[in-house]
Amino acid sequence: MARFEYDLGGPMLTSITAWRSSDFSVMDDLTGIPLNDLDAPSPPGVPLPPGSFTAPGNVIDASDEKASQWSQELRLSHTTDNLNWVFGVFYMKEEVDREEEFYTQYSTLLQGLGLAGEGNVLFVQDNTTESAAVYGQVDYDITPQLTLTYGARWAEDKKDITQNSLDLLGTVPSGVPLILPPFEAPVSANDTWSEVTHKVSLAYRPTQDIMLYATYSEGFKSGAFQSQTNLASVASEPVDPEIVENIEVGMKSAWWNNRAQFNLSYYDMDYSDLQIFELNSQFLLTLLNAEARSKGVEASFDIAPTENLTVSASYNWSDATFDRFINSNNLDLSGNDLPFAPDQALTVAANYRFNLSGGSTIDVGASYSWKDDYFFGPQNRERERQESVSLIDANATWYSGDGSLSVDIWGKNLDDELQLSNQIVDPTGVTSEFYMPPRTYGVTVTKSFR
């Protein structure tokens, strides 16, 4: 990344040029159980075919993705006594080549659901995205206490994609999650989405230490194409872009000679065509559109009761639900909670600094965080629920007098809570669970050379 700034004698010109390349490979055994044995006989006297009493199924998912991205941004900004403004343009081009392979085995009983006993299918995706934007924002002080902000952004995204679905074993039926015959030839498609979004905000400062504000803002997320499909016709159908409108009102305040801060806000976000991922009844990861709403209250409090002690706390209450969502299995999920959206969350932290001889210091800190229960999937099935969880972290850090050396002794999740990071439930009932780290501790040494 290269950043250049040039003073034009008032306005400031900023140029940001960035290039990034990545190569990502991963393989997951999604069931975590031994491979099944389709030749294993049933117990004596049990009139079931071989392979009925073995591991129910295995799913091994391997992905390889190569990506490169280049972007350029030019920004012009200026500040006067009562006016701040910024104007900019942005361009980005990204190329992604992705392959995802599924090796599957299913027991004789599950094959009765129409599943191949053994399968090996490959999804290939080559995607090129071009994104351009023009934006600007103006902050105008109507009075010394009242500031009006207006911003607008025009964005356009174009995606060109070529996809293919292959059956590497030629089984009948094809392996999961392809199931249907492979594509006869690669499928190419493209689409372009553009949107103008706005932001309007009014900030009022009745005193030097209190600010009240109200904001209306909009957001835009471009459309997309399905990354896994067993029908060539679906591979060329785009998913609509996502639009969100947000209204937020709040207060930011400082007290006790800036030794205490209290912030409070209420937000109401209305989503149109919210993009939702879900595993359908054909084992395919689908991307669908939904209408949803998320509203809530956020509060934070920071205080320094002594020169060396700081205490902070934050609380969030939210209500995030689908207004309208018919999923790929034709289930009406309207009214369900959005995934990964707990109703409440709380964090409390404290830090104390010990001043040592020679100018060195030791910071000792601890934090407690708690989240209410939430769901991993839009169906809100009980098996998709993460129970409420609390985490305790702590650390002690020594800093040298000149600040060039630090030694941090830390521990995370000290009460060793079991917390899921993600979960997948497939149509046969097999559940794949991914966990956050258990109790973890270590030492981090940092040296700065000046």
N, C-alpha and C positions, 0 to 999 in steps of 0.2 A: 504494500500500500504506500502511495506517495501523496503527501498533503502539502500544498503550496498556498501561502497566504501573501497577498500583495495589497499594501495600503495605497489607495488611489487618491489620497489627500482628503479623506473623509470616509467615503464608502470603502469597505473591505471586500476584496475579491478572494474567494477560496476555491481551490480546485482539489478534488479528491479522486484519485485514480486507483483502482484496486483490481487485482487478478488473484484468482484462487483455483487450485486444482486439487482433487481428492480421489482416492482409490479406496473403496470400502468393500470388505468381504466379511461375511458372517455365516455361521451354520448353527442352527438350533435343533436339538431333539425335543420337539414340542410336547411329547408325552413323558419322556424320562423313564420309560420302562423297557425291558429287554425286547428285542425283536421277536415277533411271534413265530410259531412253528406250525405251518399249515399241514404238516404230515403227522402231527402229534395225535395219537388215537384218543378217543373218548374213554372214560373209565369203564371197566367191565360191566356189561348189562345196560349201559346207557345208549339208546338207539339214536345217536347223533353222529354225523360224519366226522372224519378226522379234521382237526383244526378248529373244533368248536371250543375246546378247553385249552386255550392258549391266550397269550396277551391279546386283548381286544383289538388294538390297533396301534400303529406307529406312524408318526408324521415327522419327517426330517425336512426342514426348510433351510435352503441355502441361497444366499443372495450375493451378487457381485455388482457393484455400481461404480462407474467412473464418471466424474463430473468436472467440468471446467466452467468458470464464470469470469466475465470481465465487466467492469462498470466504470462510469465516468459521471461525476457530479460537478457542476459549476454553480457557485452560490455568491450572490452579492448582497451585502448587508450594510446598514447604516443606523447610527443612533444620534438623535438630537435631544434637546431639552425635554420635549414632550412627544416625540415620535420615534418609534423603532420599527424598522421594516427589513424584510428579507425576501429575496426573489431568487429562484433557482430552477435549474433544469437537470434531469437525470436520465441516464440510459444504461441498460444492463442487458447482456446477452449470456445465456446459460445453455450448455449442452450436457445432456445426461444420457448415458448408455447403461441400461440396467437389465440384468437377467436374474430371474428368481426360479429356482428349481424345487419341486416337491417330490420326495420319495416317500411312498406310503405302502403300508401293509395292513390288511384288515382280516380278522378272523372269519371262519366260515359262516358264523351266525350273522355278522355284520354285512357279509357279502349278499345276504338276502335282501338288504336295503338297496341293492343295485350298485354296490361298490365293487370295484375290481380288487381281487385278492392282492395284487401287487401293481403298483403304478409308478411311473417316473415322468413327470410333465414339466415343461419349461415355458415360462412366459418371458418374452423378449420385448423390450421397450426402448426406443430411441426418441428422445424428446428434445426439442429446441424451443427455448422461450426467449422472446424479446420484450423488454419492458421499457416504456418511456414515460416521463412525467414532467409537468411544468407546475410549479407551486409558488405561492407567495403568502406572506402574512404581515399584517400591520398592527402595531400596538400604539394607540393614541390616548394620551392623557387628556381627557376632557377637562378635568380639574386636577389639582394636586392629589385629591383623594379618589378619583374615579377614572378607571382605565377601560377603554373599549378595545377589544381584539377581534380582528376578522382575518380568516385565512381561507384559502381555496387551493385545491389540487386537482389537476387533470391527469389521469393515468390511463394508459392503454397497454394491454398485454396481449401478445400474439403467441400462440402455441402451435407448433407443427410436431406431429407425433406419428411414428410408425410402430405397429405392434404385431406380434405373432404369438400363437399358442401352439405348442408342439407336444406330441405324444412320443416320448423317446423309446418306449417299449412296444408300441403298437398293440396294446392290450384291448380287449373288448369286455366291458366298456373301457373308455380311457381312464387313466388314473385320476385320483382326486388331486386338486379341485377342478380339473378340466372336465371330466365325465363325458362330455359330448365329443364328437370327432374333432381332431385338430383343424386349424385354419388351413384352407387350401393354398393360401398365399398371404404374405404380409398385408396388413390393412393400414392405409395412411389416411390421416385426417388433419384438419387445421381449423382454428377459429380465432376470433379477435374479440376482446371485451374492452370497453372503455367506460369511464365514469368520472364525473366531477363531484368531488366531496367538499364540504364546507365546515368551517368552525367559527362560532360566534361566542364571545365570552365577555362578561362584564365583571370587573373586580372593584370593590369599594373598600377603602381603608378608613374607618371612622376614627381610629387612632393609629399611632405609629406601630403598635404591636398587634393589631388585629386586621385581618383581611377577610372579607366576605366575597364570595364569587358565585356566579352561575354560568354554566357552559352548555352549549349545544354543539355536538360534533358528529361527524359521519365517517365511516370507514368502508373500505372496498377491498375485497379479496377476489382475484380473478377466477374464472371458471377453470375446469380441468377435464381430463379424460380418465375413464376407468383404467386402472393398472392391472386388473385381473378380470378376464371375461372369457367365457366359453362360446360366445357368439360373435362372429365377425361384425354383425350389424351393430352390436352394443359398443364395440371398440371404437366406432367412429362417431358415437353420440356424445356430445359434451355435457358436462354438468354445469348448471347455471352458476354465475358468480354470486358471492356472498356480500350482502350489504348490512351494515349495522348503523343504527342511530342511537346516540347516547345523550342523555340529559343528566347533568351533575350539578348539584349545589353543595356548598360547603363553607367551612371556616378554617383558617389557619391563624394561630395566635401564639404569642410569646409572652411569658409572665416572669415576674420575680427577677428583673434585670437579665432576661434571656436565659435564666437557669432552668426554666420550665417551658415546654412547648406542648400545646394541645391542638390537634387537628381533627376535624369531623367532616364527613361528606356523605351524601346520599346520591346514588346513581341508579339510572333506569335505562337499560340497553335493550333495544328492540331489533331482533335479527330477522332479515328477510333472506330466504334461501341459505340458511346456515348449512354448511357442508359437514355431514356426519358419516363417519366410517362405521360399517357393521358387517359382521360375517353372516352371510345368508344361508338358507337351507341347502344350497348347493356347494357349501364350503368356500365360496368366493368372497373376498374382501371387497365390499361395494362402497361407493361414495354416493350419498343421496343428499337431497335438499330438504330442509325443514324450516318451519317458522318457530321462533323461540323468543323468550324474554328472560332477562336476568336483571334483578334489582336487588339493592342491598344498602347496607350502612357500613362504613369503615370509620374506625376511631383509633387514634394513636396518641400516646402520652409519653413524654420524655422529661426527666427531671435530674438535676445534679444537686442533691441535698448538701453535699460537701464538695470541696475542690477536687477530690480524687474519686468520688463515687458517682456513677451514673446509673440510672434505672430507666428502663423503657418497657412499654406494654402496647400491644395493638390487638384490636378485636374486629372481626368481620362477621356480619350476618348477611346472608343472601338467600334469595328465592329464585332459582334458575330452572325453568320448566319449558317443555315443548308446548307451544300454542297449537300447532298442527304438524303431525308427522305420521305418514303411512310408510312403513318400512318395506323392504324388498320382499318380505314374506306376507305382505298385505295385512299386517297387524297395525291397528290404530294405537299409536303410542302417545297420542295427544294427552297432555297433563302429566306425563312422566318427568322425572328429574333429568336434567342434563348430566351426561357422564362427567366424572371428576369434579363434582360441584357440591361440596359439603355445605350444610345449612349454616354452620358456625365454625369459626377458627379463632384461636387465641395464642398469642406469643408473649412471654415475659422474659426479660433479660436484665442482667446486672453486671457491672464491671467496676473493679476497684484497682486503682494504680498506687503502687508502693514506690516511693522515691528513694533510691539508694545513693550511697556515696559515689562521687565521680561522675554524677549525671545520669547513670543508668537507671532503668525503671523495670518494674515487673507489673504486668497487667494480669489480673485474675478475673475470669468471667465465667458465667454460667447462663444457660437459657433453657426455658421450658416452652414447648409448643404442643398444641392440641388441636386436632381436627375432628369434627363430627363425622359420623359415618356417611358414606357416599357410594355410588354405583360406578362400575367400570363400563357398563353397556347401556344403551338407550332403552332396552326392554325392562330394566330395573328388576331382573330376577334376583331372588334371594341369594343364589350362589355367586352373583356378580357384586355382592355388597362387601365393601371394606369397612369393618367395624371401626368405631372411633378409636383413635390412636394418639398417644402422647409420647413425645421424645424429649430426652434430656441430653444436652451437650455441655461440655465444660472445657476450659483451656487455661493455661498459665504461660505467659509470654515474657521473656526477658529481652530488653532492648539495650544495646550499648549506648554510651553517652553521646556518641556522634551519630547514632542512628544507622550506621552502616551494617550492623550485625544484629540478628534476632534469632532466638531459639524458642520455638513454640511447642509445648507439650499439650496435646489435645486428646479428647475422647468424644465420640459421637454415639448417639443412641445408647447411652450408658445403662438404661434399664432393659436393653436387649428386646425391644418390642418387635413383634412380627408384623411387618407392613408390606402389603403388595404394592408393586409399582405398576403392574398391568396384569390383565387376565384375559384369556380367550376361551370361550365355550363353544365347541363345535356342535353340529346338529346331532351327532351320536351321543352327546353328553360328556365327551372327553374334555376335561378342563386343563388348560396350560396356564401355569401361574409363574409370574416373575416377581422376585422379591427385592425390596430395598436392602441395603447392607445391614448386617446385624451389629452388635456392639463392636465398635472399631476405635482403635487408639493408635497414637504414633507421635513422632517428633519431626518437626519441620525446621530446618536451619536455612536462613536466608542471609546472603552476603551481597552487599551493594558495593560496586567499585566506581569511584568518582574521580 
